[in-house]
Amino acid sequence: MKNSFHSKHAHDFVGNSAHKERKVLAVFWLTLITMVAEIVVGTWSGSMGLLADGWHMGTHAAAFALAMFTYSYARKHRNDDSFSFGTGKVNYLGGFASAIALAMVALYMAVESIERLINPQSIHYLSAITVAIVGLVVNIISVLILHDGHEHDHESHHHDHNLKAAYYHVLADALTSILAIFALLAGRYLNWLWMDAVIGIVGSIIIARWAYVLLGDTGRVLLDRNVTGVNPTEIKRQLECDNGLVVNDLHIWTIAEHHNAVILSVTAGKDSSVAKIKENVRALIPNLSHITIEVEARGAAVLGDT
């Protein structure tokens, strides 16, 4: 005899992200205005450095727009029953897409830097340094806007990968501005023309590392891998200590930030109860918001129901 027991609850696992949306929106407009100004002035003055920085900021503005769309989409469809486990994973999808954008920026920086290392080009240092300083100021303001939300998220272990991706984008911009200023000063006053290209390669490696970490964090959730820090083998062993219970199948995965789910198939002992199984599962697996238990009785009917 087999019975399936499902804990009854809503599938709305999307938290209140209004304050995070406001932060990302502020950074988006700041980045967009700076981007437009740099492209317009760069075109008027003929400064390739200004144009390049403007289009570079455009990639980050697009990432911020994606983050805002992700928040909006998740909120709009939070009660849509056609999503089996809610829209919590939209956040991870947005973070994954932003990580790919970061990786593309890193690749572009690496290719451009290697090309300039092989074929050095003359640099208008005063204009380039001025642009780099303006960009750094904008990036510092953006980092400060996003910093509080990112730190609060980290301390509470509530990982908003949308916000994390936006934070990485402004950090990437700030890093490239700092490295660019250092390289330009070295080039102007020490005549180290090669420093600009070398610093570009170093920056691309650091940004690629951020992209790699973010891809791993979001990809793991999107592919329904086991929850980090949870050992299914150990959980199975502890559950089977309960009156001859045999665990036939066990799946644990993340369905939204701070929300996990489990599907459990067991052959119950004669004194096992569904209530007791649920209690043990909740004690062993953190942040459980969705539980499905399939029980096959052995020797006697299963005691209890939920």
Sine and cosine of phi, psi and omega as CSV:
sin_phi,cos_phi,sin_psi,cos_psi,sin_omega,cos_omega
0.00,0.00,0.75,-0.66,0.02,-1.00
-0.86,-0.51,0.64,-0.77,0.07,-1.00
-0.72,-0.70,0.60,-0.80,0.07,-1.00
-0.91,-0.41,0.72,-0.70,-0.02,-1.00
-0.84,-0.55,0.81,-0.59,-0.03,-1.00
-0.88,-0.48,0.79,-0.62,0.10,-1.00
-0.94,0.35,0.73,-0.69,-0.11,-0.99
-1.00,-0.06,0.80,-0.60,-0.02,-1.00
-0.18,-0.98,0.17,-0.98,0.06,-1.00
-0.98,0.19,0.31,-0.95,0.00,-1.00
-0.95,-0.30,0.43,0.90,0.03,-1.00
-1.00,-0.02,0.99,-0.11,-0.02,-1.00
-0.95,-0.32,0.25,0.97,-0.02,-1.00
-1.00,0.00,0.88,-0.48,0.00,-1.00
-0.98,0.22,0.04,-1.00,0.03,-1.00
-0.98,0.19,0.93,-0.36,-0.07,-1.00
-0.93,-0.36,0.28,0.96,-0.10,-0.99
-0.85,0.53,-0.69,0.72,-0.04,-1.00
-0.92,0.38,-0.54,0.84,0.04,-1.00
-0.95,0.33,-0.64,0.77,0.03,-1.00
-0.88,0.48,-0.65,0.76,-0.01,-1.00
-0.90,0.43,-0.62,0.79,0.03,-1.00
-0.90,0.43,-0.74,0.67,-0.02,-1.00
-0.91,0.42,-0.61,0.79,0.01,-1.00
-0.89,0.45,-0.67,0.74,0.01,-1.00
-0.89,0.46,-0.69,0.72,0.01,-1.00
-0.92,0.39,-0.59,0.80,0.02,-1.00
-0.86,0.50,-0.76,0.65,-0.03,-1.00
-0.92,0.39,-0.62,0.79,0.03,-1.00
-0.89,0.46,-0.70,0.71,0.01,-1.00
-0.92,0.39,-0.67,0.74,-0.04,-1.00
-0.90,0.43,-0.70,0.71,0.00,-1.00
-0.89,0.46,-0.69,0.72,0.02,-1.00
-0.90,0.44,-0.65,0.76,0.01,-1.00
-0.87,0.49,-0.75,0.66,-0.02,-1.00
-0.88,0.47,-0.69,0.73,-0.01,-1.00
-0.88,0.47,-0.69,0.72,-0.02,-1.00
-0.92,0.40,-0.64,0.77,0.00,-1.00
-0.92,0.38,-0.68,0.74,0.00,-1.00
-0.91,0.42,-0.76,0.65,-0.01,-1.00
-0.92,0.39,-0.61,0.79,0.01,-1.00
-0.90,0.44,-0.65,0.76,0.03,-1.00
-0.92,0.40,-0.67,0.74,-0.02,-1.00
-0.92,0.39,-0.63,0.77,-0.08,-1.00
-1.00,-0.03,-0.22,0.98,-0.04,-1.00
0.98,0.22,0.31,0.95,-0.02,-1.00
-1.00,0.08,0.93,-0.36,0.03,-1.00
-0.92,0.38,-0.56,0.83,0.01,-1.00
-0.89,0.46,-0.67,0.74,0.01,-1.00
-0.92,0.39,-0.66,0.75,0.03,-1.00
-0.89,0.45,-0.71,0.70,-0.02,-1.00
-0.88,0.48,-0.68,0.73,0.00,-1.00
-0.92,0.40,-0.59,0.81,0.02,-1.00
-0.90,0.44,-0.73,0.68,0.02,-1.00
-0.93,0.37,-0.53,0.85,0.06,-1.00
-0.89,0.46,-0.69,0.73,0.03,-1.00
-0.91,0.41,-0.46,0.89,0.04,-1.00
-0.88,0.48,-0.58,0.82,0.02,-1.00
-0.91,0.42,-0.60,0.80,0.02,-1.00
-0.96,0.28,-0.58,0.82,0.07,-1.00
-0.88,0.48,-0.63,0.78,0.05,-1.00
-0.90,0.44,-0.62,0.79,0.02,-1.00
-0.91,0.41,-0.63,0.77,0.04,-1.00
-0.92,0.40,-0.61,0.79,0.06,-1.00
-0.89,0.46,-0.64,0.77,0.04,-1.00
-0.90,0.44,-0.66,0.76,0.01,-1.00
-0.88,0.47,-0.68,0.74,0.01,-1.00
-0.92,0.40,-0.63,0.78,0.04,-1.00
-0.89,0.45,-0.64,0.77,0.00,-1.00
-0.88,0.47,-0.73,0.68,0.05,-1.00
-0.86,0.51,-0.70,0.71,-0.04,-1.00
-0.91,0.42,-0.69,0.72,-0.03,-1.00
-0.90,0.43,-0.70,0.71,0.00,-1.00
-0.89,0.46,-0.66,0.75,-0.01,-1.00
-0.93,0.36,-0.65,0.76,-0.05,-1.00
-0.90,0.44,-0.60,0.80,-0.09,-1.00
-0.96,-0.28,0.31,0.95,-0.10,-0.99
-0.88,0.47,-0.47,0.88,0.00,-1.00
-0.94,-0.33,0.32,0.95,-0.01,-1.00
-0.99,0.14,0.92,-0.39,-0.07,-1.00
-0.93,0.38,-0.22,0.97,0.01,-1.00
-0.95,0.31,-0.25,0.97,0.12,-0.99
-1.00,-0.04,0.93,-0.37,-0.14,-0.99
-0.82,0.57,-0.65,0.76,-0.01,-1.00
-0.84,-0.54,0.53,0.85,0.03,-1.00
0.98,0.19,-0.14,-0.99,-0.08,-1.00
-0.95,-0.31,0.36,0.93,-0.04,-1.00
-0.87,0.49,-0.51,0.86,-0.06,-1.00
-0.98,0.20,-0.17,0.98,0.06,-1.00
-0.86,0.51,-0.58,0.82,0.04,-1.00
-0.85,0.52,-0.70,0.71,0.00,-1.00
-0.94,0.35,-0.57,0.82,0.03,-1.00
-0.90,0.43,-0.67,0.75,0.05,-1.00
-0.89,0.45,-0.67,0.75,0.04,-1.00
-0.90,0.44,-0.62,0.78,0.02,-1.00
-0.90,0.44,-0.71,0.71,0.01,-1.00
-0.90,0.44,-0.64,0.77,0.03,-1.00
-0.91,0.40,-0.57,0.82,0.04,-1.00
-0.90,0.44,-0.62,0.79,0.06,-1.00
-0.90,0.44,-0.65,0.76,0.04,-1.00
-0.89,0.46,-0.66,0.75,0.05,-1.00
-0.88,0.48,-0.68,0.73,0.01,-1.00
-0.89,0.46,-0.62,0.78,0.02,-1.00
-0.92,0.39,-0.63,0.78,0.06,-1.00
-0.89,0.46,-0.69,0.73,0.01,-1.00
-0.89,0.46,-0.67,0.75,0.01,-1.00
-0.90,0.43,-0.70,0.72,0.02,-1.00
-0.87,0.50,-0.71,0.70,0.01,-1.00
-0.88,0.48,-0.66,0.75,-0.02,-1.00
-0.91,0.42,-0.73,0.68,-0.02,-1.00
-0.89,0.45,-0.72,0.70,-0.01,-1.00
-0.90,0.45,-0.65,0.76,-0.02,-1.00
-0.93,0.37,-0.67,0.74,0.02,-1.00
-0.89,0.45,-0.65,0.76,0.02,-1.00
-0.88,0.47,-0.65,0.76,0.00,-1.00
-0.96,0.27,-0.43,0.90,0.07,-1.00
-0.94,0.35,-0.60,0.80,0.02,-1.00
-0.97,0.22,-0.68,0.74,-0.02,-1.00
-0.84,-0.55,1.00,0.10,-0.03,-1.00
-0.85,0.52,0.59,-0.81,0.01,-1.00
-0.85,-0.53,0.49,-0.87,0.04,-1.00
-0.93,0.36,0.57,-0.82,-0.07,-1.00
-0.82,-0.57,0.73,-0.68,0.13,-0.99
-0.99,0.12,1.00,-0.01,-0.21,-0.98
-0.87,0.49,-0.69,0.72,-0.07,-1.00
-0.88,0.47,-0.73,0.68,0.01,-1.00
-0.90,0.43,-0.69,0.73,-0.04,-1.00
-0.90,0.43,-0.67,0.75,0.01,-1.00
-0.91,0.42,-0.65,0.76,0.03,-1.00
-0.87,0.49,-0.71,0.71,0.02,-1.00
-0.89,0.46,-0.68,0.73,-0.02,-1.00
-0.90,0.44,-0.62,0.78,0.01,-1.00
-0.93,0.37,-0.69,0.72,0.05,-1.00
-0.86,0.50,-0.70,0.71,0.01,-1.00
-0.88,0.47,-0.64,0.77,0.00,-1.00
-0.90,0.43,-0.67,0.74,0.02,-1.00
-0.87,0.49,-0.71,0.70,0.03,-1.00
-0.87,0.49,-0.68,0.74,-0.03,-1.00
-0.93,0.37,-0.60,0.80,0.04,-1.00
-0.90,0.45,-0.69,0.73,0.05,-1.00
-0.87,0.50,-0.68,0.73,0.00,-1.00
-0.90,0.43,-0.66,0.75,0.03,-1.00
-0.88,0.47,-0.68,0.74,0.00,-1.00
-0.90,0.43,-0.60,0.80,0.02,-1.00
-0.90,0.43,-0.68,0.73,-0.07,-1.00
-1.00,0.06,-0.28,0.96,-0.16,-0.99
-0.87,0.49,-0.74,0.67,-0.07,-1.00
-0.86,0.51,-0.72,0.69,0.00,-1.00
-0.90,0.43,-0.64,0.77,-0.01,-1.00
-0.92,0.39,-0.69,0.72,-0.02,-1.00
-0.91,0.41,-0.67,0.74,0.03,-1.00
-0.88,0.48,-0.65,0.76,0.01,-1.00
-0.88,0.47,-0.67,0.74,-0.03,-1.00
-0.93,0.37,-0.69,0.73,-0.05,-1.00
-0.92,0.39,-0.54,0.84,-0.01,-1.00
-1.00,0.03,0.03,1.00,-0.03,-1.00
0.85,0.52,0.44,0.90,0.00,-1.00
-0.96,-0.28,1.00,-0.06,-0.25,-0.97
-1.00,0.07,0.98,-0.19,0.09,-1.00
-1.00,0.02,0.99,-0.17,-0.09,-1.00
-0.96,0.28,-0.30,0.95,0.13,-0.99
-0.91,0.42,-0.76,0.65,0.01,-1.00
-0.92,0.40,-0.63,0.77,0.01,-1.00
-0.88,0.48,-0.66,0.75,0.01,-1.00
-0.90,0.43,-0.69,0.72,0.03,-1.00
-0.89,0.46,-0.65,0.76,0.01,-1.00
-0.89,0.45,-0.67,0.74,0.03,-1.00
-0.90,0.43,-0.59,0.81,0.00,-1.00
-0.90,0.43,-0.70,0.71,0.00,-1.00
-0.95,0.31,-0.54,0.84,0.09,-1.00
-0.90,0.43,-0.64,0.77,0.02,-1.00
-0.89,0.47,-0.69,0.73,0.03,-1.00
-0.90,0.43,-0.69,0.73,0.00,-1.00
-0.89,0.45,-0.67,0.74,0.01,-1.00
-0.88,0.48,-0.73,0.69,-0.02,-1.00
-0.91,0.42,-0.56,0.83,0.04,-1.00
-0.92,0.39,-0.70,0.72,0.01,-1.00
-0.89,0.45,-0.73,0.68,0.00,-1.00
-0.90,0.44,-0.62,0.79,0.00,-1.00
-0.91,0.42,-0.68,0.73,0.01,-1.00
-0.88,0.48,-0.71,0.70,0.03,-1.00
-0.86,0.51,-0.73,0.69,-0.04,-1.00
-0.92,0.40,-0.64,0.77,-0.02,-1.00
-0.93,0.37,-0.63,0.78,0.05,-1.00
-0.91,0.42,-0.65,0.76,0.04,-1.00
-0.90,0.43,-0.63,0.78,0.01,-1.00
-0.92,0.38,-0.66,0.75,-0.07,-1.00
-0.96,0.29,-0.69,0.72,-0.13,-0.99
-0.99,-0.14,-0.36,0.93,0.01,-1.00
-0.91,-0.41,-0.06,1.00,-0.01,-1.00
0.89,0.46,0.50,0.87,0.05,-1.00
-1.00,0.01,0.98,0.18,-0.04,-1.00
-0.90,0.44,-0.49,0.87,-0.04,-1.00
-0.95,0.32,-0.34,0.94,-0.09,-1.00
-0.88,0.47,-0.59,0.80,-0.02,-1.00
-0.85,0.52,-0.70,0.71,-0.01,-1.00
-0.94,0.34,-0.66,0.75,-0.01,-1.00
-0.89,0.45,-0.70,0.71,0.02,-1.00
-0.88,0.47,-0.60,0.80,0.05,-1.00
-0.88,0.48,-0.65,0.76,0.02,-1.00
-0.92,0.40,-0.68,0.74,0.03,-1.00
-0.87,0.49,-0.71,0.70,0.01,-1.00
-0.88,0.47,-0.63,0.77,0.00,-1.00
-0.91,0.42,-0.59,0.81,0.02,-1.00
-0.91,0.41,-0.69,0.73,0.01,-1.00
-0.90,0.44,-0.71,0.70,0.00,-1.00
-0.91,0.42,-0.63,0.78,0.04,-1.00
-0.88,0.48,-0.60,0.80,0.04,-1.00
-0.90,0.43,-0.68,0.73,0.05,-1.00
-0.87,0.49,-0.69,0.73,0.00,-1.00
-0.89,0.46,-0.65,0.76,-0.01,-1.00
-0.89,0.46,-0.72,0.70,0.00,-1.00
-0.89,0.46,-0.70,0.71,-0.02,-1.00
-0.92,0.40,-0.62,0.78,0.06,-1.00
-0.88,0.47,-0.66,0.75,0.01,-1.00
-0.91,0.41,-0.70,0.71,-0.02,-1.00
-0.89,0.45,-0.71,0.71,-0.05,-1.00
-0.98,0.19,-0.63,0.78,-0.01,-1.00
-0.89,0.46,-0.59,0.81,0.02,-1.00
-0.86,0.50,-0.67,0.74,-0.01,-1.00
-0.96,0.29,-0.68,0.74,-0.02,-1.00
-0.89,0.45,-0.48,0.88,0.00,-1.00
-0.99,-0.12,0.17,0.99,0.08,-1.00
0.86,0.51,0.64,0.77,0.11,-0.99
-0.95,0.30,0.30,-0.95,0.00,-1.00
-0.85,0.52,0.50,-0.87,-0.01,-1.00
-0.89,0.46,0.72,-0.70,0.02,-1.00
-0.87,0.50,0.73,-0.68,0.01,-1.00
1.00,0.06,-0.01,1.00,0.02,-1.00
-0.93,-0.36,0.81,-0.59,-0.02,-1.00
-0.97,-0.24,0.97,-0.24,-0.04,-1.00
-0.85,0.52,-0.59,0.81,0.00,-1.00
-0.89,0.45,-0.69,0.73,0.00,-1.00
-0.93,0.36,-0.63,0.78,0.04,-1.00
-0.89,0.45,-0.67,0.74,0.04,-1.00
-0.87,0.49,-0.69,0.73,-0.01,-1.00
-0.88,0.47,-0.69,0.72,-0.03,-1.00
-0.94,0.34,-0.59,0.81,0.04,-1.00
-0.91,0.41,-0.58,0.81,-0.04,-1.00
-0.96,0.27,-0.13,0.99,0.10,-1.00
-0.97,0.24,-0.14,0.99,-0.06,-1.00
-1.00,0.01,1.00,-0.02,0.16,-0.99
0.78,0.62,0.75,0.66,0.11,-0.99
0.97,0.26,0.29,0.96,0.02,-1.00
-0.91,0.42,0.68,-0.73,0.06,-1.00
-0.89,-0.46,0.83,-0.55,0.01,-1.00
-1.00,0.02,0.90,-0.43,0.00,-1.00
-1.00,0.04,-0.55,0.83,-0.06,-1.00
-0.40,-0.91,0.62,-0.78,-0.04,-1.00
-0.55,-0.84,0.82,-0.57,0.04,-1.00
-0.76,-0.65,0.78,-0.63,-0.01,-1.00
-0.76,-0.64,0.80,-0.60,-0.01,-1.00
-0.46,-0.89,0.20,-0.98,-0.01,-1.00
-0.99,-0.11,0.74,-0.68,0.01,-1.00
-0.94,-0.35,-0.25,0.97,0.05,-1.00
-0.19,-0.98,0.16,-0.99,0.05,-1.00
-0.86,0.50,0.81,-0.59,0.05,-1.00
0.93,0.37,0.32,0.95,0.03,-1.00
-0.70,-0.72,0.85,-0.53,0.03,-1.00
-0.90,-0.43,0.30,-0.95,0.02,-1.00
-0.72,-0.69,0.40,-0.91,0.02,-1.00
-0.61,-0.79,0.64,-0.77,0.18,-0.98
-0.87,-0.49,0.81,-0.59,-0.12,-0.99
-0.76,-0.65,0.79,-0.62,0.08,-1.00
-0.89,-0.46,0.82,-0.57,-0.07,-1.00
-0.71,-0.71,0.41,-0.91,0.24,-0.97
-0.97,-0.26,0.89,-0.47,-0.17,-0.98
-1.00,0.07,0.54,-0.84,0.15,-0.99
-0.98,0.22,0.10,-0.99,-0.11,-0.99
-0.93,0.38,-0.40,0.92,-0.02,-1.00
-0.96,-0.29,0.19,0.98,-0.03,-1.00
-0.98,0.22,0.52,-0.85,0.09,-1.00
-0.73,-0.68,0.52,-0.86,0.00,-1.00
-0.89,0.46,-0.63,0.77,0.00,-1.00
-0.86,0.51,-0.67,0.74,-0.01,-1.00
-0.93,0.36,-0.63,0.78,0.03,-1.00
-0.88,0.47,-0.71,0.71,0.02,-1.00
-0.88,0.48,-0.66,0.75,0.00,-1.00
-0.88,0.47,-0.68,0.73,0.00,-1.00
-0.92,0.39,-0.65,0.76,0.00,-1.00
-0.89,0.46,-0.71,0.71,0.00,-1.00
-0.90,0.44,-0.55,0.84,0.00,-1.00
-0.95,0.31,-0.45,0.90,-0.09,-1.00
-1.00,-0.10,-0.43,0.90,-0.08,-1.00
-0.88,-0.47,0.85,-0.53,-0.06,-1.00
-0.97,0.26,0.45,-0.89,0.17,-0.99
0.83,0.56,0.64,0.76,0.00,-1.00
-0.97,0.23,0.83,-0.56,0.03,-1.00
-0.88,-0.47,-0.18,0.98,-0.03,-1.00
-0.55,-0.84,0.86,-0.51,-0.01,-1.00
-0.79,-0.61,0.78,-0.63,0.14,-0.99
-0.82,-0.57,0.83,-0.56,-0.03,-1.00
-0.84,-0.54,0.83,-0.56,0.11,-0.99
-0.96,-0.29,0.83,-0.56,-0.09,-1.00
-0.88,-0.48,0.78,-0.63,0.12,-0.99
-0.94,-0.34,0.88,-0.47,-0.05,-1.00
-0.95,0.32,0.53,-0.84,0.04,-1.00
-0.71,-0.70,0.92,-0.39,0.07,-1.00
1.00,0.04,-0.50,0.87,-0.01,-1.00
-0.35,-0.94,0.29,-0.96,-0.01,-1.00
-0.91,0.40,0.47,-0.88,0.04,-1.00
-0.95,0.32,0.68,-0.73,-0.03,-1.00
-1.00,-0.01,0.81,-0.59,0.13,-0.99
1.00,-0.02,0.14,-0.99,-0.02,-1.00
-0.36,-0.93,0.36,-0.93,0.06,-1.00
-0.68,-0.73,0.00,0.00,0.00,0.00
